[in-house]
């Protein structure tokens, strides 16, 4: 049936990578916005801009979201990158 896994192909490496990325994504939504800024500075292309904006906007038990911080950080990084050319 439609819910059966018989004769299905499971790419274990792809599944492991997907689960790892999901775990990182969830962790980034739980850390402080200051730590999230540090992560974005070091790995700005790990997730899409839309994903990062969602992470910055998320308000959780230990932090208040602020999507404007992401936009400001992104703008600052772009300015620094352009001025270093």
N, C-alpha and C positions, 0 to 999 in steps of 0.2 A: 504494500500500500504506500501511500504518500508519506507516511511517517516512518517507513522502514529504512534501515541503513544497509540492507542486503545489496551486494554488488556495487556499493558506492566507493568512491575513491576519496581518501582523506590525506591531504598533504600535511604531514605532521610539522614540518618546518614552517610552512605558511601559518598553520594554526598557532604554533608557539609564538611566532612573531606578532600575530594579531593579538593574542592574549597579553603579551608583554607591552605592546603599545597601549592597549586598553588600560592596563594597570598603571602605566606612567600617566596617562591622561587623567584618570581618577585621582591619583596622588597629587597632580598639579592643581586640581580643583580644591584640594584640602590644605595645601601649604599656605603660608602667609603670602600676601601679595608682593612683599619685598623679595621673598625667595623665588616667587614666580617670575618677577622681573629679572632676577639673576639667571634663571633657567632660559628665559627668552633671549637674553643677551648672548648666551653661549650656544643656543640651538634654535635660532629663529625659524629654521625651515623644517623642524621636526614635525610640526603640525601646521595646518593651514591658518591663515590670518583669522578666518572665521572661528576656528577652534580656539585659538588664543584669545580672541575677543570674548568668547563664551567663558573661558576660564577666568579671565579678569573680571567679568561681570558677575560671576557666581558669588552669592552671599551664603556663607556657611556658618556653622557653629563657632568657628574660631576666627572668622574674618568677614569684613564687609566688602562686597564686590564693587569695582569701579572700572567700567570699560573705558572711561576717559584716560585712565593711567596707561592702558595699553596703547591707545592712539597717540598719546604724548611720547611714550617710550619709542614706538615705531618711528615717529617723526624725527626724534632726536637721533636715533641710530641711522636713519637715512641721511640726515644732515651730516653726521660725522663721517659716514662712508663717502659722501660726495666731496667733503672738504679734504679728505685724505688722498684724493686722486691727483 
